[in-house]
Amino acid sequence: MFGVAWSDPQNFWINVTNLAMGIFVLLAVVGVAWAFIGDMRDRAKARASQRAMASAGGHAFFETELGLTMADGGEPESPKDPKPESR
């Protein structure tokens, strides 16, 4: 396998050590990739929650266990008319 003489008693332990180090490096690369993908997913969730909060106005906040919640527990307020009605 891969030009390694596993039955050679002089090289057996160096081959086992190289195999163990190769497996360790492979696991380390997979761990770093897993962490990178998780970080990108968390950043995407944070951007989505910021957009949701911006669309709800300044009245909402994000709680990780609950999701998007309202500060007073009620419905979002409708935007107020900037011009007062003249009578």
VEXBASE-188184 format. One record per atom (N, C-alpha, C, O): residue number from 1; atom name; x, y, z. Coordinates in nm, 2 decimals. Atoms other than C-alpha are relative to their C-alpha. Example, Ala and Ser with C-alpha at 12.3 -4.5 7.8 and 13.67 -1.06 7.14 Angstrom:
<recs>
+-----+-------+--------+--------+--------+
: num : atomo :      u :      v :      w :
+-----+-------+--------+--------+--------+
:   1 :     N :   0.09 :  -0.12 :   0.00 :
:   1 :    CA :   1.23 :  -0.45 :   0.78 :
:   1 :     C :   0.09 :   0.12 :   0.00 :
:   1 :     O :   0.19 :   0.12 :   0.07 :
:   2 :     N :  -0.09 :  -0.11 :   0.00 :
:   2 :    CA :   1.37 :  -0.11 :   0.71 :
:   2 :     C :  -0.08 :   0.11 :   0.08 :
:   2 :     O :  -0.03 :   0.22 :   0.09 :
+-----+-------+--------+--------+--------+
</recs>
This chain:
<recs>
+-----+-------+--------+--------+--------+
: num : atomo :      u :      v :      w :
+-----+-------+--------+--------+--------+
:   1 :     N :   0.08 :  -0.12 :   0.00 :
:   1 :    CA :   0.00 :   0.00 :   0.00 :
:   1 :     C :   0.09 :   0.12 :   0.00 :
:   1 :     O :   0.17 :   0.14 :   0.09 :
:   2 :     N :  -0.07 :  -0.13 :   0.02 :
:   2 :    CA :   0.15 :   0.33 :  -0.12 :
:   2 :     C :   0.16 :  -0.02 :   0.01 :
:   2 :     O :   0.23 :   0.07 :   0.04 :
:   3 :     N :  -0.15 :   0.03 :   0.00 :
:   3 :    CA :   0.50 :   0.16 :  -0.15 :
:   3 :     C :   0.06 :  -0.02 :   0.13 :
:   3 :     O :   0.18 :   0.00 :   0.15 :
:   4 :     N :  -0.05 :   0.02 :  -0.13 :
:   4 :    CA :   0.53 :   0.09 :   0.22 :
:   4 :     C :   0.00 :  -0.15 :   0.03 :
:   4 :     O :  -0.10 :  -0.22 :   0.01 :
:   5 :     N :  -0.02 :   0.15 :  -0.03 :
:   5 :    CA :   0.66 :  -0.25 :   0.33 :
:   5 :     C :  -0.04 :  -0.02 :   0.14 :
:   5 :     O :   0.04 :  -0.01 :   0.23 :
:   6 :     N :   0.05 :   0.02 :  -0.14 :
:   6 :    CA :   0.44 :  -0.32 :   0.63 :
:   6 :     C :   0.06 :  -0.13 :   0.07 :
:   6 :     O :   0.06 :  -0.13 :   0.19 :
:   7 :     N :  -0.05 :   0.13 :  -0.06 :
:   7 :    CA :   0.60 :  -0.67 :   0.68 :
:   7 :     C :   0.15 :   0.01 :   0.03 :
:   7 :     O :   0.20 :  -0.08 :   0.09 :
:   8 :     N :  -0.14 :  -0.02 :  -0.03 :
:   8 :    CA :   0.95 :  -0.53 :   0.71 :
:   8 :     C :   0.02 :   0.04 :   0.15 :
:   8 :     O :  -0.03 :   0.14 :   0.19 :
:   9 :     N :  -0.01 :  -0.03 :  -0.14 :
:   9 :    CA :   1.04 :  -0.55 :   1.08 :
:   9 :     C :   0.08 :   0.12 :   0.04 :
:   9 :     O :   0.06 :   0.18 :   0.14 :
:  10 :     N :  -0.08 :  -0.12 :  -0.03 :
:  10 :    CA :   1.30 :  -0.27 :   1.06 :
:  10 :     C :  -0.08 :   0.13 :  -0.01 :
:  10 :     O :  -0.05 :   0.23 :   0.05 :
:  11 :     N :   0.08 :  -0.12 :   0.03 :
:  11 :    CA :   1.05 :  -0.02 :   0.93 :
:  11 :     C :  -0.14 :   0.00 :   0.06 :
:  11 :     O :  -0.21 :   0.10 :   0.04 :
:  12 :     N :   0.14 :   0.01 :  -0.04 :
:  12 :    CA :   0.73 :  -0.13 :   1.10 :
:  12 :     C :  -0.04 :   0.12 :   0.09 :
:  12 :     O :  -0.14 :   0.18 :   0.07 :
:  13 :     N :   0.04 :  -0.10 :  -0.10 :
:  13 :    CA :   0.73 :   0.12 :   1.39 :
:  13 :     C :   0.01 :   0.14 :  -0.06 :
:  13 :     O :  -0.07 :   0.23 :  -0.02 :
:  14 :     N :   0.00 :  -0.14 :   0.07 :
:  14 :    CA :   0.83 :   0.42 :   1.17 :
:  14 :     C :  -0.12 :   0.01 :  -0.09 :
:  14 :     O :  -0.17 :   0.12 :  -0.10 :
:  15 :     N :   0.12 :  -0.01 :   0.08 :
:  15 :    CA :   0.55 :   0.33 :   0.94 :
:  15 :     C :  -0.13 :   0.02 :   0.09 :
:  15 :     O :  -0.22 :   0.09 :   0.05 :
:  16 :     N :   0.11 :  -0.02 :  -0.09 :
:  16 :    CA :   0.30 :   0.30 :   1.23 :
:  16 :     C :   0.00 :   0.15 :   0.05 :
:  16 :     O :  -0.11 :   0.21 :   0.06 :
:  17 :     N :  -0.01 :  -0.14 :  -0.04 :
:  17 :    CA :   0.43 :   0.64 :   1.36 :
:  17 :     C :  -0.05 :   0.10 :  -0.11 :
:  17 :     O :  -0.12 :   0.19 :  -0.08 :
:  18 :     N :   0.04 :  -0.08 :   0.11 :
:  18 :    CA :   0.39 :   0.80 :   1.02 :
:  18 :     C :  -0.15 :  -0.01 :  -0.03 :
:  18 :     O :  -0.21 :   0.09 :  -0.06 :
:  19 :     N :   0.14 :   0.01 :   0.02 :
:  19 :    CA :   0.04 :   0.66 :   0.98 :
:  19 :     C :  -0.08 :   0.07 :   0.11 :
:  19 :     O :  -0.18 :   0.14 :   0.08 :
:  20 :     N :   0.07 :  -0.07 :  -0.11 :
:  20 :    CA :  -0.06 :   0.79 :   1.33 :
:  20 :     C :   0.01 :   0.16 :  -0.02 :
:  20 :     O :  -0.09 :   0.23 :   0.00 :
:  21 :     N :  -0.01 :  -0.14 :   0.02 :
:  21 :    CA :   0.08 :   1.14 :   1.25 :
:  21 :     C :  -0.09 :   0.04 :  -0.12 :
:  21 :     O :  -0.14 :   0.15 :  -0.12 :
:  22 :     N :   0.08 :  -0.04 :   0.12 :
:  22 :    CA :  -0.10 :   1.14 :   0.91 :
:  22 :     C :  -0.15 :   0.01 :   0.04 :
:  22 :     O :  -0.22 :   0.10 :   0.00 :
:  23 :     N :   0.14 :  -0.01 :  -0.05 :
:  23 :    CA :  -0.43 :   1.06 :   1.08 :
:  23 :     C :  -0.02 :   0.12 :   0.09 :
:  23 :     O :  -0.13 :   0.18 :   0.08 :
:  24 :     N :   0.01 :  -0.12 :  -0.08 :
:  24 :    CA :  -0.37 :   1.33 :   1.34 :
:  24 :     C :  -0.01 :   0.13 :  -0.08 :
:  24 :     O :  -0.09 :   0.21 :  -0.05 :
:  25 :     N :   0.00 :  -0.12 :   0.09 :
:  25 :    CA :  -0.30 :   1.59 :   1.07 :
:  25 :     C :  -0.13 :   0.01 :  -0.07 :
:  25 :     O :  -0.19 :   0.11 :  -0.09 :
:  26 :     N :   0.13 :   0.00 :   0.07 :
:  26 :    CA :  -0.61 :   1.48 :   0.88 :
:  26 :     C :  -0.11 :   0.04 :   0.09 :
:  26 :     O :  -0.20 :   0.12 :   0.05 :
:  27 :     N :   0.10 :  -0.04 :  -0.10 :
:  27 :    CA :  -0.82 :   1.52 :   1.19 :
:  27 :     C :   0.01 :   0.14 :   0.04 :
:  27 :     O :  -0.09 :   0.21 :   0.05 :
:  28 :     N :  -0.02 :  -0.14 :  -0.03 :
:  28 :    CA :  -0.67 :   1.86 :   1.26 :
:  28 :     C :  -0.06 :   0.08 :  -0.11 :
:  28 :     O :  -0.12 :   0.19 :  -0.09 :
:  29 :     N :   0.05 :  -0.08 :   0.11 :
:  29 :    CA :  -0.75 :   1.98 :   0.91 :
:  29 :     C :  -0.16 :  -0.01 :   0.00 :
:  29 :     O :  -0.22 :   0.10 :  -0.03 :
:  30 :     N :   0.15 :   0.01 :   0.00 :
:  30 :    CA :  -1.11 :   1.85 :   0.94 :
:  30 :     C :  -0.06 :   0.08 :   0.11 :
:  30 :     O :  -0.16 :   0.15 :   0.10 :
:  31 :     N :   0.04 :  -0.08 :  -0.11 :
:  31 :    CA :  -1.14 :   2.02 :   1.28 :
:  31 :     C :   0.00 :   0.15 :  -0.03 :
:  31 :     O :  -0.09 :   0.22 :   0.00 :
:  32 :     N :  -0.01 :  -0.14 :   0.04 :
:  32 :    CA :  -1.02 :   2.35 :   1.14 :
:  32 :     C :  -0.11 :   0.04 :  -0.10 :
:  32 :     O :  -0.17 :   0.14 :  -0.10 :
:  33 :     N :   0.10 :  -0.02 :   0.10 :
:  33 :    CA :  -1.26 :   2.32 :   0.84 :
:  33 :     C :  -0.14 :   0.01 :   0.07 :
:  33 :     O :  -0.22 :   0.09 :   0.03 :
:  34 :     N :   0.13 :   0.00 :  -0.08 :
:  34 :    CA :  -1.55 :   2.24 :   1.08 :
:  34 :     C :  -0.02 :   0.13 :   0.07 :
:  34 :     O :  -0.13 :   0.19 :   0.07 :
:  35 :     N :   0.01 :  -0.12 :  -0.07 :
:  35 :    CA :  -1.48 :   2.54 :   1.29 :
:  35 :     C :  -0.02 :   0.12 :  -0.09 :
:  35 :     O :  -0.10 :   0.21 :  -0.06 :
:  36 :     N :   0.02 :  -0.11 :   0.10 :
:  36 :    CA :  -1.45 :   2.77 :   0.98 :
:  36 :     C :  -0.14 :   0.00 :  -0.05 :
:  36 :     O :  -0.20 :   0.11 :  -0.06 :
:  37 :     N :   0.14 :   0.01 :   0.06 :
:  37 :    CA :  -1.78 :   2.65 :   0.84 :
:  37 :     C :  -0.10 :   0.04 :   0.11 :
:  37 :     O :  -0.19 :   0.12 :   0.08 :
:  38 :     N :   0.08 :  -0.04 :  -0.11 :
:  38 :    CA :  -1.94 :   2.69 :   1.19 :
:  38 :     C :   0.00 :   0.15 :   0.02 :
:  38 :     O :  -0.10 :   0.22 :   0.04 :
:  39 :     N :  -0.01 :  -0.15 :  -0.01 :
:  39 :    CA :  -1.81 :   3.05 :   1.21 :
:  39 :     C :  -0.07 :   0.07 :  -0.11 :
:  39 :     O :  -0.13 :   0.17 :  -0.08 :
:  40 :     N :   0.06 :  -0.07 :   0.11 :
:  40 :    CA :  -1.93 :   3.14 :   0.87 :
:  40 :     C :  -0.16 :  -0.01 :   0.02 :
:  40 :     O :  -0.23 :   0.08 :  -0.02 :
:  41 :     N :   0.15 :   0.02 :  -0.02 :
:  41 :    CA :  -2.28 :   2.99 :   0.96 :
:  41 :     C :  -0.05 :   0.10 :   0.11 :
:  41 :     O :  -0.15 :   0.16 :   0.09 :
:  42 :     N :   0.04 :  -0.09 :  -0.10 :
:  42 :    CA :  -2.29 :   3.20 :   1.28 :
:  42 :     C :   0.00 :   0.14 :  -0.05 :
:  42 :     O :  -0.09 :   0.22 :  -0.01 :
:  43 :     N :   0.00 :  -0.13 :   0.05 :
:  43 :    CA :  -2.19 :   3.51 :   1.10 :
:  43 :     C :  -0.12 :   0.03 :  -0.09 :
:  43 :     O :  -0.18 :   0.14 :  -0.09 :
:  44 :     N :   0.11 :  -0.02 :   0.09 :
:  44 :    CA :  -2.46 :   3.46 :   0.84 :
:  44 :     C :  -0.13 :   0.01 :   0.09 :
:  44 :     O :  -0.22 :   0.09 :   0.05 :
:  45 :     N :   0.12 :  -0.02 :  -0.09 :
:  45 :    CA :  -2.72 :   3.41 :   1.12 :
:  45 :     C :   0.00 :   0.14 :   0.07 :
:  45 :     O :  -0.11 :   0.19 :   0.08 :
:  46 :     N :   0.00 :  -0.13 :  -0.06 :
:  46 :    CA :  -2.60 :   3.73 :   1.29 :
:  46 :     C :  -0.04 :   0.11 :  -0.10 :
:  46 :     O :  -0.11 :   0.20 :  -0.06 :
:  47 :     N :   0.05 :  -0.09 :   0.11 :
:  47 :    CA :  -2.64 :   3.92 :   0.96 :
:  47 :     C :  -0.15 :   0.00 :  -0.02 :
:  47 :     O :  -0.21 :   0.10 :  -0.03 :
:  48 :     N :   0.14 :   0.02 :   0.03 :
:  48 :    CA :  -2.98 :   3.78 :   0.91 :
:  48 :     C :  -0.08 :   0.06 :   0.12 :
:  48 :     O :  -0.19 :   0.12 :   0.10 :
:  49 :     N :   0.07 :  -0.05 :  -0.12 :
:  49 :    CA :  -3.09 :   3.87 :   1.27 :
:  49 :     C :   0.01 :   0.16 :   0.00 :
:  49 :     O :  -0.08 :   0.22 :   0.04 :
:  50 :     N :  -0.01 :  -0.15 :   0.01 :
:  50 :    CA :  -2.95 :   4.23 :   1.22 :
:  50 :     C :  -0.10 :   0.06 :  -0.10 :
:  50 :     O :  -0.15 :   0.16 :  -0.08 :
:  51 :     N :   0.10 :  -0.04 :   0.10 :
:  51 :    CA :  -3.16 :   4.26 :   0.91 :
:  51 :     C :  -0.14 :   0.00 :   0.05 :
:  51 :     O :  -0.22 :   0.08 :   0.02 :
:  52 :     N :   0.13 :   0.02 :  -0.06 :
:  52 :    CA :  -3.46 :   4.13 :   1.09 :
:  52 :     C :  -0.03 :   0.11 :   0.10 :
:  52 :     O :  -0.14 :   0.17 :   0.11 :
:  53 :     N :   0.02 :  -0.11 :  -0.10 :
:  53 :    CA :  -3.41 :   4.38 :   1.37 :
:  53 :     C :  -0.01 :   0.13 :  -0.06 :
:  53 :     O :  -0.09 :   0.22 :  -0.02 :
:  54 :     N :   0.01 :  -0.13 :   0.07 :
:  54 :    CA :  -3.36 :   4.67 :   1.13 :
:  54 :     C :  -0.14 :   0.01 :  -0.07 :
:  54 :     O :  -0.19 :   0.12 :  -0.07 :
:  55 :     N :   0.13 :  -0.01 :   0.06 :
:  55 :    CA :  -3.68 :   4.58 :   0.95 :
:  55 :     C :  -0.11 :   0.01 :   0.10 :
:  55 :     O :  -0.22 :   0.06 :   0.07 :
:  56 :     N :   0.10 :  -0.01 :  -0.10 :
:  56 :    CA :  -3.87 :   4.56 :   1.28 :
:  56 :     C :   0.01 :   0.13 :   0.07 :
:  56 :     O :  -0.07 :   0.16 :   0.16 :
:  57 :     N :  -0.02 :  -0.14 :  -0.07 :
:  57 :    CA :  -3.75 :   4.91 :   1.38 :
:  57 :     C :   0.09 :  -0.02 :   0.12 :
:  57 :     O :   0.15 :  -0.12 :   0.14 :
:  58 :     N :  -0.09 :   0.01 :  -0.12 :
:  58 :    CA :  -3.55 :   4.99 :   1.69 :
:  58 :     C :  -0.07 :  -0.06 :   0.12 :
:  58 :     O :  -0.02 :  -0.05 :   0.23 :
:  59 :     N :   0.09 :   0.05 :  -0.11 :
:  59 :    CA :  -3.82 :   4.82 :   1.90 :
:  59 :     C :   0.03 :  -0.14 :   0.03 :
:  59 :     O :  -0.02 :  -0.19 :   0.14 :
:  60 :     N :  -0.02 :   0.15 :  -0.02 :
:  60 :    CA :  -3.69 :   4.46 :   1.87 :
:  60 :     C :   0.15 :  -0.02 :   0.04 :
:  60 :     O :   0.23 :   0.06 :   0.01 :
:  61 :     N :  -0.14 :   0.04 :  -0.03 :
:  61 :    CA :  -3.38 :   4.28 :   2.00 :
:  61 :     C :   0.00 :  -0.15 :  -0.02 :
:  61 :     O :  -0.10 :  -0.22 :  -0.02 :
:  62 :     N :  -0.02 :   0.14 :   0.03 :
:  62 :    CA :  -3.24 :   3.93 :   1.93 :
:  62 :     C :   0.05 :  -0.07 :   0.13 :
:  62 :     O :   0.15 :  -0.03 :   0.18 :
:  63 :     N :  -0.03 :   0.08 :  -0.11 :
:  63 :    CA :  -3.23 :   3.68 :   2.21 :
:  63 :     C :   0.03 :  -0.14 :  -0.06 :
:  63 :     O :  -0.05 :  -0.20 :  -0.12 :
:  64 :     N :  -0.05 :   0.13 :   0.07 :
:  64 :    CA :  -3.03 :   3.36 :   2.11 :
:  64 :     C :  -0.09 :  -0.12 :   0.03 :
:  64 :     O :  -0.12 :  -0.20 :  -0.06 :
:  65 :     N :   0.08 :   0.11 :  -0.03 :
:  65 :    CA :  -3.26 :   3.12 :   2.29 :
:  65 :     C :  -0.15 :   0.02 :  -0.05 :
:  65 :     O :  -0.22 :  -0.08 :  -0.08 :
:  66 :     N :   0.14 :  -0.03 :   0.04 :
:  66 :    CA :  -3.59 :   3.29 :   2.19 :
:  66 :     C :  -0.01 :   0.05 :  -0.15 :
:  66 :     O :  -0.12 :   0.04 :  -0.20 :
:  67 :     N :   0.01 :  -0.05 :   0.13 :
:  67 :    CA :  -3.51 :   3.44 :   1.85 :
:  67 :     C :  -0.03 :   0.15 :   0.01 :
:  67 :     O :   0.01 :   0.22 :   0.11 :
:  68 :     N :   0.04 :  -0.14 :   0.00 :
:  68 :    CA :  -3.64 :   3.79 :   1.76 :
:  68 :     C :  -0.12 :   0.02 :   0.09 :
:  68 :     O :  -0.22 :  -0.03 :   0.07 :
:  69 :     N :   0.11 :  -0.03 :  -0.10 :
:  69 :    CA :  -3.84 :   3.93 :   2.05 :
:  69 :     C :  -0.02 :   0.15 :   0.01 :
:  69 :     O :   0.06 :   0.22 :  -0.04 :
:  70 :     N :   0.03 :  -0.14 :  -0.01 :
:  70 :    CA :  -4.01 :   4.25 :   2.12 :
:  70 :     C :   0.03 :   0.05 :   0.15 :
:  70 :     O :   0.01 :  -0.02 :   0.24 :
:  71 :     N :  -0.04 :  -0.05 :  -0.13 :
:  71 :    CA :  -3.88 :   4.47 :   2.41 :
:  71 :     C :  -0.11 :   0.01 :   0.10 :
:  71 :     O :  -0.10 :  -0.02 :   0.21 :
:  72 :     N :   0.11 :  -0.02 :  -0.09 :
:  72 :    CA :  -4.22 :   4.54 :   2.55 :
:  72 :     C :  -0.10 :  -0.12 :   0.00 :
:  72 :     O :  -0.20 :  -0.12 :   0.06 :
:  73 :     N :   0.08 :   0.12 :   0.01 :
:  73 :    CA :  -4.37 :   4.20 :   2.45 :
:  73 :     C :  -0.12 :   0.02 :  -0.08 :
:  73 :     O :  -0.21 :  -0.07 :  -0.09 :
:  74 :     N :   0.12 :  -0.03 :   0.08 :
:  74 :    CA :  -4.62 :   4.36 :   2.22 :
:  74 :     C :   0.03 :  -0.01 :  -0.15 :
:  74 :     O :   0.13 :  -0.06 :  -0.19 :
:  75 :     N :  -0.01 :   0.00 :   0.15 :
:  75 :    CA :  -4.67 :   4.41 :   1.85 :
:  75 :     C :   0.09 :   0.12 :  -0.04 :
:  75 :     O :   0.10 :   0.22 :   0.03 :
:  76 :     N :  -0.08 :  -0.11 :   0.05 :
:  76 :    CA :  -4.43 :   4.63 :   1.65 :
:  76 :     C :  -0.09 :   0.13 :  -0.03 :
:  76 :     O :  -0.20 :   0.11 :  -0.08 :
:  77 :     N :   0.07 :  -0.12 :   0.02 :
:  77 :    CA :  -4.54 :   4.99 :   1.63 :
:  77 :     C :   0.01 :   0.04 :  -0.15 :
:  77 :     O :   0.11 :   0.02 :  -0.21 :
:  78 :     N :   0.00 :  -0.04 :   0.14 :
:  78 :    CA :  -4.64 :   5.13 :   1.29 :
:  78 :     C :   0.08 :   0.13 :   0.00 :
:  78 :     O :   0.08 :   0.21 :   0.09 :
:  79 :     N :  -0.08 :  -0.13 :   0.01 :
:  79 :    CA :  -4.42 :   5.42 :   1.16 :
:  79 :     C :  -0.10 :   0.11 :   0.02 :
:  79 :     O :  -0.21 :   0.11 :  -0.04 :
:  80 :     N :   0.09 :  -0.12 :  -0.02 :
:  80 :    CA :  -4.56 :   5.75 :   1.27 :
:  80 :     C :   0.01 :   0.09 :  -0.13 :
:  80 :     O :   0.12 :   0.10 :  -0.19 :
:  81 :     N :   0.01 :  -0.10 :   0.11 :
:  81 :    CA :  -4.66 :   6.01 :   1.00 :
:  81 :     C :   0.09 :   0.12 :   0.04 :
:  81 :     O :   0.07 :   0.18 :   0.14 :
:  82 :     N :  -0.09 :  -0.11 :  -0.03 :
:  82 :    CA :  -4.38 :   6.27 :   0.99 :
:  82 :     C :  -0.06 :   0.13 :   0.00 :
:  82 :     O :  -0.02 :   0.22 :   0.07 :
:  83 :     N :   0.07 :  -0.13 :   0.01 :
:  83 :    CA :  -4.62 :   6.55 :   0.90 :
:  83 :     C :  -0.13 :  -0.01 :   0.09 :
:  83 :     O :  -0.21 :  -0.10 :   0.06 :
:  84 :     N :   0.12 :   0.00 :  -0.07 :
:  84 :    CA :  -4.89 :   6.64 :   1.15 :
:  84 :     C :  -0.11 :   0.05 :  -0.09 :
:  84 :     O :  -0.09 :   0.13 :  -0.18 :
:  85 :     N :   0.11 :  -0.04 :   0.08 :
:  85 :    CA :  -5.23 :   6.67 :   1.00 :
:  85 :     C :  -0.05 :   0.14 :   0.04 :
:  85 :     O :  -0.06 :   0.17 :   0.16 :
:  86 :     N :   0.05 :  -0.13 :  -0.03 :
:  86 :    CA :  -5.35 :   7.03 :   0.97 :
:  86 :     C :  -0.15 :   0.01 :  -0.02 :
:  86 :     O :  -0.21 :  -0.05 :  -0.11 :
:  87 :     N :   0.15 :  -0.01 :   0.00 :
:  87 :    CA :  -5.71 :   7.12 :   1.04 :
:  87 :     C :  -0.05 :   0.13 :  -0.04 :
:  87 :     O :  -0.17 :   0.15 :  -0.05 :
+-----+-------+--------+--------+--------+
</recs>
